[in-house]
Amino acid sequence: MPTLSDLVAYCDKRTRRAAFKDAPGAFNGLQVANDGRVTKICAAVDAGVVPFRQAVAAGVDFLIV
């Protein structure tokens, strides 16, 4: 399984995150890091309390929003 840094680097490269300036108050990219170990990946279409709680309940340790 890839590490947290591997996944972040892939996502940043794939989305060309560095090529785009964040809007005021926006924080694109990695928001919260764990110990670097990723075993379960999930995706959500919107950030918020509900998807975050569902991810935690499901044991997700890498959430793409």
C-alpha positions, 0 to 999 in steps of 0.5 A: 500500500502506498504511503501518505506522502506517496498519495499526496504527491500523486494527487498534487501532481495529477490535479496540478495543484501547484499551478493554481492559486487557492481562493482566499480562505481555501486550503487545497491539498493535504489538510490533516496528516496521520502517521503516514500509514494508509490502509483504506481510501475513500472519496466524498463529493463535499467536505463537511462533518457528515462525510468526515464522521462517516469516514472515521466510522468506516476506518478510512485513513485517506479521504479525497474530497 
